[in-house]
Amino acid sequence: MPVFRVERNNGYTVMSNYHLRDKSLSLKAKGLLSQMLSLLEDWDYTLKSLALINREKIDAIR
């Protein structure tokens, strides 16, 4: 299957593949880290604020 790459300026996050290829991280951890990297630098990175933008509760995020 071909991969189509499109250059965008807004609404996209560019990140290294390093954490995605780390076998010591669970799939959930990789997803959460990817989401956190997509947020603004001054965003409130607390368990409560992460729970507000996800289906999971604080215990699952912890």
C-alpha positions in Angstrom: 0.0 0.0 0.0 1.5 3.4 -1.0 2.0 6.1 1.6 1.1 9.6 0.6 2.8 12.4 2.4 1.4 15.9 2.3 3.0 18.9 3.8 0.7 20.9 6.1 1.2 24.0 8.1 -1.6 23.8 10.6 -3.4 21.1 12.6 -0.6 18.5 12.3 2.1 17.3 14.6 5.5 16.3 13.4 7.5 14.1 15.8 10.4 11.7 15.9 9.7 7.9 15.4 12.0 7.3 18.4 9.2 6.8 21.0 7.0 4.9 18.5 9.7 2.3 17.9 10.6 1.9 21.6 9.6 -1.7 22.5 9.6 -0.9 26.2 6.6 1.4 25.9 3.0 0.0 25.7 0.8 1.0 22.8 -1.3 3.1 25.3 1.9 4.9 26.5 2.9 5.6 22.9 -0.5 7.1 22.1 -0.6 9.2 25.3 2.9 10.5 24.6 2.0 11.3 21.0 -1.1 13.2 22.2 1.0 15.1 24.8 3.6 16.1 22.1 0.7 17.5 20.0 -0.4 19.9 22.7 0.8 23.4 23.1 4.0 24.0 25.2 2.2 26.0 27.9 -0.6 23.5 28.2 -1.5 22.2 31.7 0.1 18.7 31.8 -1.7 17.3 34.8 -3.6 14.0 35.1 -6.8 15.9 35.6 -6.4 18.0 32.4 -5.4 14.9 30.4 -8.4 13.0 31.7 -10.6 15.9 30.5 -9.6 15.5 26.9 -9.7 11.6 26.9 -12.2 8.8 27.6 -9.9 7.3 30.2 -10.1 8.3 33.8 -7.1 9.6 35.9 -6.2 6.1 37.1 -5.8 4.8 33.5 -3.7 7.8 32.5 -1.5 7.5 35.6 
